[in-house]
C-alpha cells in the first residue's frame, strides 16, 4: 500500500525589513511542538524578498503520514 502524507506550513517572524527577532527565537519551540503532534520538519523556507535580499519571514514545512 502506498503511503500518503499531509503537509502543514507555519510562517514565523514576518517583518517589513527582515525576519523579526521573535521568529528566530520561536522556531525551535514550533518544531518541538509539532514533533509532539507527529509532524516531521521537512524544510525551512526563507525567501529573500526584503531589502537587499533579506528574508522577511521563515516558513517551516512539516509533514506527517496519513493513517
HUSULWO-V127212 format. One record per residue. N is the residue number from 0. PHI is phi in radians with two decimals (999 if undefined). Layout:
BEGIN
((N:PHI) (N:PHI))
END
This chain:
BEGIN
((0:999) (1:-1.42) (2:-1.33) (3:-2.14) (4:-2.24) (5:-2.05) (6:-2.20) (7:-2.37) (8:-2.04) (9:-2.15) (10:-1.71) (11:-2.24) (12:1.19) (13:-1.11) (14:-2.42) (15:-1.28) (16:-1.78) (17:2.68) (18:-1.13) (19:-1.16) (20:-0.97) (21:-1.05) (22:-1.12) (23:-1.19) (24:-1.52) (25:-1.56) (26:-1.15) (27:-1.13) (28:-1.11) (29:-1.09) (30:-1.14) (31:-1.10) (32:-1.07) (33:-1.22) (34:-1.08) (35:-1.10) (36:-1.62) (37:1.63) (38:-1.50) (39:-2.08) (40:-1.23) (41:-1.80) (42:-2.80) (43:-1.96) (44:-1.90) (45:-2.36) (46:-1.18) (47:-1.52) (48:-2.08) (49:-1.57) (50:-1.02) (51:1.04) (52:1.40) (53:-1.24) (54:-1.21) (55:-1.73) (56:-2.85) (57:-1.91) (58:-2.09) (59:-1.62) (60:-1.97) (61:-2.01) (62:-2.41) (63:-2.66) (64:-1.27) (65:-1.50) (66:-1.38))
END
